[in-house]
Amino acid sequence: MRALLVEDDEMIGNSLTQALARAGWSVDWVRDGEPARAALADGGYACVLLDLGLPKLDGLSLLRQLRAKGELTPVLVLTARDGVEDRIAGLDLGADDYLVKPFEFGELLARMRALLRRASGAAQSLLGAGA
């Protein structure tokens, strides 16, 4: 699976890219909204991991533009903005999920799997009935 990571922090970007690669993901990492928009125009991403505090084109503006153009790729916001109003704004602008930094890597992977299940129309529990 291929993911687009949009993160301007060098340490976080390196860490996530390496950890996701170990988990079997192919990751393209960009550090701002403009190159992210260009990468998404080429397509082929299963999901986008989007920071909000980007230097030029911020994450919320990018998200607004992508959804206005009909971009359907699932977007998981990864941000330090933890206020309820921030979460509401991100979700209302079209984010599929919102995860506040710092987070556990296992939770990130679980949320990515959930995004993929919903995107494919197969949002079923991993637990069977009567388990």
DSSP file (Angstrom, degrees, kcal/mol; ACC not computed):
  #  RESIDUE AA STRUCTURE BP1 BP2  ACC     N-H-->O    O-->H-N    N-H-->O    O-->H-N    TCO  KAPPA ALPHA  PHI   PSI    X-CA   Y-CA   Z-CA
    1    1 A M              0   0    0      0, 0.0    25,-3.2     0, 0.0     2,-0.5   0.000 360.0 360.0 360.0 149.1    0.0    0.0    0.0
    2    2 A R  E     -a   26   0A   0     42,-0.2    44,-3.4    23,-0.2    45,-0.9  -0.941 360.0-175.6-118.0 130.1    1.1    3.5   -0.7
    3    3 A A  E     -ab  27  47A   0     23,-2.8    25,-2.4    -2,-0.5     2,-0.6  -0.915  20.6-138.0-123.1 149.5    0.6    6.5    1.6
    4    4 A L  E     -ab  28  48A   0     43,-2.2    45,-3.0    -2,-0.3     2,-0.6  -0.945  17.7-160.2-105.5 120.0    1.4   10.2    1.2
    5    5 A L  E     -ab  29  49A   0     23,-3.0    25,-2.8    -2,-0.6     2,-0.7  -0.894   5.6-170.0-100.5 122.7    2.8   11.7    4.3
    6    6 A V  E     +ab  30  50A   0     43,-3.2    45,-2.7    -2,-0.6     2,-0.3  -0.891  32.4 136.3-114.8  97.8    2.5   15.5    4.5
    7    7 A E        -     0   0    0     23,-2.1    25,-0.1    -2,-0.7    47,-0.1  -0.982  39.6-164.8-150.1 126.0    4.7   16.6    7.5
    8    8 A D        +     0   0    0     -2,-0.3     2,-0.5    45,-0.2    23,-0.1   0.663  65.2  96.7 -89.5 -16.2    7.2   19.5    7.8
    9    9 A D     >  -     0   0    0      1,-0.2     4,-2.8     2,-0.0     5,-0.2  -0.639  64.2-151.8 -79.5 121.2    8.9   18.2   11.0
   10   10 A E  H  > S+     0   0    0     -2,-0.5     4,-2.6     1,-0.2     5,-0.2   0.904  92.5  47.0 -58.6 -47.6   12.1   16.4   10.0
   11   11 A M  H  > S+     0   0    0      2,-0.2     4,-2.4     1,-0.2    -1,-0.2   0.927 115.8  43.7 -65.2 -45.7   12.2   14.1   13.0
   12   12 A I  H  > S+     0   0    0      2,-0.2     4,-2.8     1,-0.2     5,-0.3   0.925 114.5  50.7 -65.4 -44.1    8.5   13.1   12.8
   13   13 A G  H  X S+     0   0    0     -4,-2.8     4,-2.4     1,-0.2    -2,-0.2   0.924 112.8  45.0 -60.7 -46.2    8.7   12.6    9.0
   14   14 A N  H  X S+     0   0    0     -4,-2.6     4,-2.3    -5,-0.2     5,-0.2   0.936 114.7  48.7 -62.4 -46.9   11.8   10.4    9.2
   15   15 A S  H  X S+     0   0    0     -4,-2.4     4,-2.6    -5,-0.2     5,-0.2   0.928 114.6  44.0 -60.7 -47.4   10.4    8.4   12.1
   16   16 A L  H  X S+     0   0    0     -4,-2.8     4,-2.8     2,-0.2     5,-0.3   0.905 111.9  52.7 -67.0 -41.1    7.0    7.8   10.4
   17   17 A T  H  X S+     0   0    0     -4,-2.4     4,-1.9    -5,-0.3    -1,-0.2   0.932 114.3  42.4 -60.0 -45.8    8.5    7.0    7.0
   18   18 A Q  H  X S+     0   0    0     -4,-2.3     4,-2.1     2,-0.2    -2,-0.2   0.922 116.0  47.5 -67.4 -44.8   10.8    4.4    8.5
   19   19 A A  H  X S+     0   0    0     -4,-2.6     4,-1.3    -5,-0.2    -2,-0.2   0.904 113.0  48.2 -65.8 -41.2    8.1    2.9   10.8
   20   20 A L  H  <>S+     0   0    0     -4,-2.8     5,-2.8    -5,-0.2    -1,-0.2   0.885 109.3  53.6 -66.2 -38.0    5.5    2.7    8.1
   21   21 A A  H ><5S+     0   0    0     -4,-1.9     3,-1.7    -5,-0.3    -2,-0.2   0.916 107.2  51.2 -62.0 -42.4    8.1    1.1    5.7
   22   22 A R  H 3<5S+     0   0    0     -4,-2.1    -1,-0.2     1,-0.3    -2,-0.2   0.801 106.9  55.3 -63.5 -27.6    8.7   -1.6    8.4
   23   23 A A  T 3<5S-     0   0    0     -4,-1.3    -1,-0.3    -5,-0.2    -2,-0.2   0.370 129.4 -97.0 -87.0   4.5    5.0   -2.1    8.5
   24   24 A G  T < 5S+     0   0    0     -3,-1.7     2,-0.3     1,-0.3    -3,-0.2   0.546  80.2 132.7  96.6   8.2    4.8   -2.8    4.8
   25   25 A W      < -     0   0    0     -5,-2.8     2,-0.6    -6,-0.1    -1,-0.3  -0.683  51.2-140.1 -93.7 146.1    3.8    0.7    3.5
   26   26 A S  E     -a    2   0A   0    -25,-3.2   -23,-2.8    -2,-0.3     2,-0.5  -0.931  30.2-163.1 -97.4 124.2    5.4    2.5    0.7
   27   27 A V  E     -a    3   0A   0     -2,-0.6     2,-0.5   -25,-0.2   -23,-0.2  -0.937  20.7-164.5-121.7 129.0    5.6    6.2    1.8
   28   28 A D  E     -a    4   0A   0    -25,-2.4   -23,-3.0    -2,-0.5     2,-0.5  -0.949  20.7-157.4-102.5 127.8    6.1    9.4   -0.2
   29   29 A W  E     +a    5   0A   0     -2,-0.5     2,-0.3   -25,-0.2   -23,-0.2  -0.930  16.6 171.9-115.2 123.9    7.0   12.2    2.1
   30   30 A V  E     -a    6   0A   0    -25,-2.8   -23,-2.1    -2,-0.5     3,-0.0  -0.893  25.9-145.3-123.7 158.4    6.5   15.9    1.3
   31   31 A R  S    S+     0   0    0     -2,-0.3     2,-0.3   -25,-0.2   -25,-0.1   0.303  73.6  30.6-110.7   8.6    6.9   18.8    3.6
   32   32 A D  S  > S-     0   0    0     22,-0.1     4,-1.2    23,-0.1    26,-0.1  -0.975  80.0-103.3-158.6 168.8    4.2   21.3    2.4
   33   33 A G  H  > S+     0   0    0     24,-0.9     4,-2.6    -2,-0.3     5,-0.2   0.829 109.2  60.0 -68.8 -35.4    0.7   21.5    0.9
   34   34 A E  H  > S+     0   0    0      1,-0.2     4,-2.1     2,-0.2    -1,-0.2   0.960 108.8  41.6 -62.3 -53.0    1.8   22.4   -2.7
   35   35 A P  H  > S+     0   0    0      0, 0.0     4,-2.4     0, 0.0    -1,-0.2   0.826 113.6  56.2 -64.5 -27.0    3.9   19.4   -3.3
   36   36 A A  H  X S+     0   0    0     -4,-1.2     4,-2.5     2,-0.2    -2,-0.2   0.930 106.2  49.2 -66.3 -44.3    1.2   17.3   -1.7
   37   37 A R  H  X S+     0   0    0     -4,-2.6     4,-1.4     1,-0.2    -1,-0.2   0.906 112.4  48.4 -60.8 -41.9   -1.4   18.6   -4.1
   38   38 A A  H  X S+     0   0    0     -4,-2.1     4,-0.9     2,-0.2    -1,-0.2   0.908 111.1  50.3 -65.1 -42.2    0.9   17.8   -7.0
   39   39 A A  H >X S+     0   0    0     -4,-2.4     4,-0.7     1,-0.2     3,-0.7   0.903 109.7  50.6 -63.6 -41.0    1.6   14.3   -5.7
   40   40 A L  H 3< S+     0   0    0     -4,-2.5     3,-0.4     1,-0.2    -1,-0.2   0.795  99.9  64.4 -69.1 -27.1   -2.2   13.6   -5.3
   41   41 A A  H 3< S+     0   0    0     -4,-1.4    -1,-0.2     1,-0.2    -2,-0.2   0.823 100.8  52.3 -63.7 -29.5   -2.8   14.8   -8.8
   42   42 A D  H << S-     0   0    0     -4,-0.9    -1,-0.2    -3,-0.7    -2,-0.2   0.723 102.6-160.7 -77.9 -21.8   -0.7   11.8  -10.0
   43   43 A G     <  +     0   0    0     -4,-0.7    -1,-0.1    -3,-0.4    -2,-0.1  -0.087  50.7 117.7  76.9-173.8   -2.9    9.5   -7.8
   44   44 A G        +     0   0    0      1,-0.3     2,-0.4    -4,-0.1   -42,-0.2   0.528  44.1 131.9  91.4   8.3   -2.2    6.0   -6.5
   45   45 A Y        -     0   0    0      1,-0.1    -1,-0.3    -5,-0.1   -42,-0.2  -0.772  45.2-158.9 -97.2 137.3   -2.4    6.7   -2.8
   46   46 A A  S    S-     0   0    0    -44,-3.4     2,-0.3    -2,-0.4   -43,-0.2   0.811  78.6 -12.4 -76.9 -32.2   -4.4    4.5   -0.4
   47   47 A C  E     -b    3   0A   0    -45,-0.9   -43,-2.2    26,-0.1     2,-0.4  -0.987  59.7-126.3-162.1 165.1   -4.4    7.4    2.1
   48   48 A V  E     -bc   4  75A   0     26,-2.4    28,-3.3    -2,-0.3     2,-0.7  -0.976   9.5-155.9-120.0 131.9   -2.9   10.7    3.1
   49   49 A L  E     -bc   5  76A   0    -45,-3.0   -43,-3.2    -2,-0.4     2,-0.5  -0.944  26.9-167.7-104.9 111.6   -1.4   11.4    6.5
   50   50 A L  E     -bc   6  77A   0     26,-2.4    28,-2.5    -2,-0.7     2,-0.2  -0.897  19.2-158.8-119.5 117.9   -1.8   15.2    6.9
   51   51 A D        -     0   0    0    -45,-2.7    28,-0.2    -2,-0.5     3,-0.2  -0.590  11.7-150.3 -78.9 151.8   -0.2   17.6    9.4
   52   52 A L  S    S+     0   0    0     26,-0.3     7,-2.3    -2,-0.2     2,-1.8   0.830  80.7  70.8 -93.0 -36.2   -2.0   20.9    9.7
   53   53 A G        +     0   0    0      5,-0.2    -1,-0.2     6,-0.1   -45,-0.2  -0.476  66.2 155.6 -85.8  70.3    0.8   23.2   10.7
   54   54 A L        -     0   0    0     -2,-1.8   -22,-0.1    -3,-0.2     4,-0.1  -0.669  47.4-121.3 -97.4 153.5    2.6   23.4    7.3
   55   55 A P  S    S+     0   0    0      0, 0.0     3,-0.2     0, 0.0   -23,-0.1   0.852  94.1   5.8 -68.5 -39.9    4.8   26.3    6.3
   56   56 A K  S    S+     0   0    0      1,-0.3     2,-0.9     0, 0.0   -24,-0.1   0.811 135.4  26.1-109.4 -71.1    3.2   27.6    3.1
   57   57 A L  S    S-     0   0    0      4,-0.0   -24,-0.9    -4,-0.0    -1,-0.3  -0.858  88.3-141.9 -97.9 105.6    0.0   25.9    2.2
   58   58 A D     >  -     0   0    0     -2,-0.9     4,-2.3    -3,-0.2    -5,-0.2  -0.130  19.6-106.5 -69.2 164.4   -1.4   24.7    5.6
   59   59 A G  H  > S+     0   0    0     -7,-2.3     4,-2.7     1,-0.2     5,-0.2   0.859 116.1  51.1 -61.6 -40.8   -3.1   21.4    6.0
   60   60 A L  H  > S+     0   0    0     -8,-0.4     4,-2.5     2,-0.2    -1,-0.2   0.906 111.5  48.2 -65.6 -40.2   -6.7   22.8    6.4
   61   61 A S  H  > S+     0   0    0      2,-0.2     4,-2.3    -9,-0.2    -2,-0.2   0.914 113.0  48.6 -64.9 -42.0   -6.4   24.9    3.2
   62   62 A L  H  X S+     0   0    0     -4,-2.3     4,-2.8     2,-0.2    -2,-0.2   0.937 111.7  49.3 -61.6 -46.9   -5.0   21.8    1.4
   63   63 A L  H  X S+     0   0    0     -4,-2.7     4,-2.4     1,-0.2     5,-0.2   0.914 110.4  50.7 -59.2 -44.5   -7.8   19.6    2.7
   64   64 A R  H  X S+     0   0    0     -4,-2.5     4,-2.0     1,-0.2    -1,-0.2   0.919 112.9  46.3 -59.2 -45.4  -10.4   22.2    1.7
   65   65 A Q  H  X S+     0   0    0     -4,-2.3     4,-1.5     2,-0.2    -2,-0.2   0.909 111.9  50.7 -65.2 -43.3   -9.0   22.5   -1.9
   66   66 A L  H  <>S+     0   0    0     -4,-2.8     5,-2.6     1,-0.2     4,-0.3   0.934 113.1  44.2 -62.3 -46.9   -8.8   18.7   -2.3
   67   67 A R  H ><5S+     0   0    0     -4,-2.4     3,-1.2     1,-0.2    -1,-0.2   0.863 109.3  56.9 -68.7 -34.3  -12.3   18.0   -1.2
   68   68 A A  H 3<5S+     0   0    0     -4,-2.0    -1,-0.2     1,-0.3    -2,-0.2   0.831 107.1  50.2 -64.1 -30.7  -13.6   21.0   -3.4
   69   69 A K  T 3<5S-     0   0    0     -4,-1.5    -1,-0.3    -3,-0.2    -2,-0.2   0.456 123.6-106.5 -85.4  -1.4  -12.0   19.3   -6.4
   70   70 A G  T < 5 +     0   0    0     -3,-1.2     2,-0.3    -4,-0.3    -3,-0.2   0.622  58.0 166.4  87.9  12.9  -13.6   16.0   -5.6
   71   71 A E      < -     0   0    0     -5,-2.6    -1,-0.3    -6,-0.2    -2,-0.1  -0.480  13.1-175.8 -64.5 124.7  -10.5   14.2   -4.3
   72   72 A L        +     0   0    0     -2,-0.3    -1,-0.1     2,-0.1     3,-0.1   0.443  34.6 128.1-105.7  -2.3  -11.7   11.1   -2.5
   73   73 A T  S    S-     0   0    0      1,-0.1   -26,-0.1   -26,-0.1   -27,-0.1  -0.334  70.9-104.8 -57.0 129.8   -8.5    9.7   -1.1
   74   74 A P        -     0   0    0      0, 0.0   -26,-2.4     0, 0.0     2,-0.5  -0.316  36.7-154.1 -59.2 137.2   -8.9    9.1    2.7
   75   75 A V  E     -c   48   0A   0     19,-0.3    21,-2.5   -28,-0.2    22,-1.3  -0.968  11.6-168.8-120.7 125.3   -7.2   11.7    4.8
   76   76 A L  E     -cd  49  97A   0    -28,-3.3   -26,-2.4    -2,-0.5     2,-0.4  -0.958  19.3-141.8-111.0 113.6   -6.0   11.1    8.4
   77   77 A V  E     -cd  50  98A   0     20,-2.4    22,-3.2    -2,-0.6     2,-0.5  -0.610  15.2-170.6 -76.8 130.3   -5.0   14.3   10.1
   78   78 A L  E     + d   0  99A   0    -28,-2.5   -26,-0.3    -2,-0.4     2,-0.3  -0.968  29.8 138.7-120.3 109.8   -2.0   14.0   12.4
   79   79 A T  E     - d   0 100A   0     20,-1.9    22,-3.1    -2,-0.5   -28,-0.1  -0.968  61.8-129.4-151.8 160.7   -1.5   17.2   14.4
   80   80 A A  S    S+     0   0    0     -2,-0.3     2,-0.9    20,-0.2    20,-0.1   0.537  78.7 108.6 -86.4  -9.6   -0.7   18.7   17.8
   81   81 A R        +     0   0    0      1,-0.2    -2,-0.1     5,-0.1   -29,-0.0  -0.576  40.3 166.9 -72.4 106.0   -3.9   20.8   17.6
   82   82 A D        +     0   0    0     -2,-0.9    -1,-0.2     4,-0.1     2,-0.1   0.357  26.3 119.8-109.3   5.8   -6.0   19.1   20.2
   83   83 A G     >  -     0   0    0      1,-0.1     4,-2.2     4,-0.0     5,-0.2  -0.390  69.3-123.4 -71.4 149.7   -8.8   21.5   20.8
   84   84 A V  H  > S+     0   0    0      1,-0.2     4,-2.7     2,-0.2     5,-0.2   0.894 113.7  54.3 -58.0 -41.0  -12.4   20.3   20.1
   85   85 A E  H  > S+     0   0    0      1,-0.2     4,-2.5     2,-0.2    -1,-0.2   0.881 107.6  50.7 -62.8 -37.3  -12.9   23.2   17.7
   86   86 A D  H  > S+     0   0    0      2,-0.2     4,-2.5     1,-0.2    -1,-0.2   0.921 111.5  47.2 -65.1 -44.2   -9.8   22.1   15.7
   87   87 A R  H  X S+     0   0    0     -4,-2.2     4,-2.5     2,-0.2     5,-0.2   0.916 112.8  48.9 -64.1 -42.9  -11.0   18.5   15.5
   88   88 A I  H  X S+     0   0    0     -4,-2.7     4,-3.0     2,-0.2     5,-0.2   0.934 111.3  49.9 -62.1 -46.0  -14.4   19.7   14.4
   89   89 A A  H  X S+     0   0    0     -4,-2.5     4,-1.8     1,-0.2    -2,-0.2   0.926 112.0  47.8 -59.8 -45.8  -13.0   22.0   11.7
   90   90 A G  H  <>S+     0   0    0     -4,-2.5     5,-2.3     1,-0.2     4,-0.4   0.928 115.6  43.4 -62.1 -46.0  -10.7   19.2   10.3
   91   91 A L  H ><5S+     0   0    0     -4,-2.5     3,-1.1     1,-0.2    -2,-0.2   0.898 113.2  51.7 -67.7 -40.2  -13.5   16.7   10.2
   92   92 A D  H 3<5S+     0   0    0     -4,-3.0    -1,-0.2     1,-0.3    -2,-0.2   0.789 105.0  57.1 -67.7 -26.9  -16.0   19.2    8.7
   93   93 A L  T 3<5S-     0   0    0     -4,-1.8    -1,-0.3    -5,-0.2   -26,-0.2   0.547 133.8 -84.3 -81.5  -6.2  -13.5   20.1    6.0
   94   94 A G  T < 5S+     0   0    0     -3,-1.1   -19,-0.3    -4,-0.4    -3,-0.2   0.491  75.0 147.9 122.0   3.6  -13.4   16.5    4.9
   95   95 A A      < -     0   0    0     -5,-2.3    -1,-0.3    -6,-0.2   -19,-0.2  -0.450  37.8-150.3 -65.9 144.0  -10.8   14.7    7.0
   96   96 A D  S    S-     0   0    0    -21,-2.5     2,-0.3     1,-0.2   -20,-0.2   0.703  77.0  -0.1 -87.3 -22.3  -11.8   11.0    7.5
   97   97 A D  E     -d   76   0A   0    -22,-1.3   -20,-2.4    -7,-0.1     2,-0.4  -0.969  62.2-145.0-159.6 166.6  -10.1   10.8   10.9
   98   98 A Y  E     -d   77   0A   0     -2,-0.3     2,-0.4   -22,-0.2   -20,-0.2  -0.975  13.0-176.2-145.4 120.3   -8.1   13.0   13.3
   99   99 A L  E     -d   78   0A   0    -22,-3.2   -20,-1.9    -2,-0.4     2,-0.4  -0.983  18.7-138.7-126.0 126.8   -5.3   11.8   15.5
  100  100 A V  E     -d   79   0A   0     -2,-0.4   -20,-0.2   -22,-0.2   -18,-0.1  -0.670  34.8 -89.1 -89.5 134.2   -3.6   14.1   18.0
  101  101 A K  S    S+     0   0    0    -22,-3.1     2,-0.1    -2,-0.4     3,-0.0  -0.579 104.3  48.4 -78.3 145.2    0.2   14.0   18.4
  102  102 A P  S    S+     0   0    0      0, 0.0     2,-0.3     0, 0.0    -2,-0.1   0.638  82.0 157.9 -77.2 154.1    1.9   12.4   20.2
  103  103 A F        -     0   0    0     -2,-0.1     2,-0.4    -4,-0.1    -2,-0.1  -0.902  45.4 -99.1-137.2 163.6    0.2    9.1   19.4
  104  104 A E     >  -     0   0    0     -2,-0.3     4,-1.8     1,-0.1     3,-0.4  -0.699  27.6-134.1 -84.2 136.3    1.0    5.4   19.6
  105  105 A F  H  > S+     0   0    0     -2,-0.4     4,-2.4     1,-0.2     5,-0.2   0.872 105.0  58.2 -60.4 -38.0    2.2    4.0   16.3
  106  106 A G  H  > S+     0   0    0      1,-0.2     4,-2.2     2,-0.2    -1,-0.2   0.878 105.0  50.4 -59.6 -38.3   -0.1    1.0   16.7
  107  107 A E  H  > S+     0   0    0     -3,-0.4     4,-2.5     2,-0.2    -1,-0.2   0.902 107.8  53.3 -66.8 -40.2   -3.1    3.3   16.9
  108  108 A L  H  X S+     0   0    0     -4,-1.8     4,-2.4     1,-0.2    -2,-0.2   0.947 110.1  47.4 -58.2 -48.1   -2.0    5.1   13.7
  109  109 A L  H  X S+     0   0    0     -4,-2.4     4,-2.5     1,-0.2    -1,-0.2   0.901 111.3  51.2 -61.0 -41.0   -1.8    1.7   11.9
  110  110 A A  H  X S+     0   0    0     -4,-2.2     4,-2.2     1,-0.2    -1,-0.2   0.907 110.9  47.9 -62.9 -41.4   -5.2    0.7   13.2
  111  111 A R  H  X S+     0   0    0     -4,-2.5     4,-2.3     2,-0.2    -1,-0.2   0.873 110.3  52.2 -67.7 -36.4   -6.8    4.0   12.1
  112  112 A M  H  X S+     0   0    0     -4,-2.4     4,-2.1     2,-0.2    -2,-0.2   0.920 109.6  49.1 -64.2 -43.0   -5.1    3.6    8.6
  113  113 A R  H  X S+     0   0    0     -4,-2.5     4,-2.3     1,-0.2    -2,-0.2   0.902 110.1  51.9 -61.8 -40.5   -6.6    0.1    8.3
  114  114 A A  H  X S+     0   0    0     -4,-2.2     4,-2.5     1,-0.2     5,-0.2   0.904 107.9  51.7 -63.1 -41.1  -10.0    1.5    9.3
  115  115 A L  H  X S+     0   0    0     -4,-2.3     4,-2.6     1,-0.2    -1,-0.2   0.925 110.5  48.6 -59.3 -44.4   -9.8    4.2    6.6
  116  116 A L  H  X S+     0   0    0     -4,-2.1     4,-1.7     2,-0.2     6,-0.2   0.885 110.3  50.9 -66.2 -38.6   -9.0    1.5    4.0
  117  117 A R  H  X>S+     0   0    0     -4,-2.3     5,-2.7     2,-0.2     4,-0.5   0.938 113.2  45.2 -63.2 -45.4  -11.9   -0.7    5.1
  118  118 A R  H ><5S+     0   0    0     -4,-2.5     3,-1.0     1,-0.2    -2,-0.2   0.905 111.3  53.1 -65.2 -40.0  -14.3    2.2    4.9
  119  119 A A  H 3<5S+     0   0    0     -4,-2.6    -1,-0.2     1,-0.3    -2,-0.2   0.826 112.0  45.3 -65.1 -31.1  -12.9    3.4    1.5
  120  120 A S  H 3<5S-     0   0    0     -4,-1.7    -1,-0.3    -5,-0.2    -2,-0.2   0.479 115.5-114.7 -91.0  -2.0  -13.4   -0.1    0.1
  121  121 A G  T <<5S+     0   0    0     -3,-1.0    -3,-0.2    -4,-0.5    -2,-0.1   0.665  87.3 111.9  79.7  16.6  -16.9   -0.4    1.5
  122  122 A A      < +     0   0    0     -5,-2.7     2,-2.3    -6,-0.2    -4,-0.2  -0.344  30.4 157.0-117.8  51.0  -15.8   -3.3    3.8
  123  123 A A        +     0   0    0     -6,-0.2     2,-0.3    -5,-0.2    -5,-0.1  -0.469  24.8 142.1 -80.4  74.4  -16.1   -1.6    7.2
  124  124 A Q        -     0   0    0     -2,-2.3    -2,-0.1     1,-0.0     2,-0.0  -0.859  54.5-102.6-115.7 152.0  -16.5   -4.8    9.3
  125  125 A S        -     0   0    0     -2,-0.3    -1,-0.0     2,-0.1    -2,-0.0  -0.344  17.0-135.4 -67.1 147.9  -15.1   -5.7   12.6
  126  126 A L  S    S+     0   0    0      2,-0.1     2,-0.4    -2,-0.0    -1,-0.1   0.649  87.4  85.5 -75.7 -15.6  -12.1   -8.0   12.9
  127  127 A L  S    S-     0   0    0      1,-0.0    -2,-0.1     3,-0.0     2,-0.1  -0.720  77.7-136.1 -88.6 134.9  -14.0   -9.8   15.7
  128  128 A G    >   -     0   0    0     -2,-0.4     3,-1.4     1,-0.1     2,-0.1  -0.449  30.8 -88.1 -85.1 161.7  -16.4  -12.5   14.6
  129  129 A A  T 3  S+     0   0    0      1,-0.3    -1,-0.1    -2,-0.1     0, 0.0  -0.460 114.4  21.5 -67.5 139.2  -19.9  -12.9   16.1
  130  130 A G  T 3         0   0    0     -2,-0.1    -1,-0.3     1,-0.1    -2,-0.0   0.596 360.0 360.0  79.4  11.6  -19.9  -15.1   19.2
  131  131 A A    <         0   0    0     -3,-1.4    -2,-0.1     0, 0.0    -1,-0.1   0.486 360.0 360.0 -75.8 360.0  -16.2  -14.5   19.8
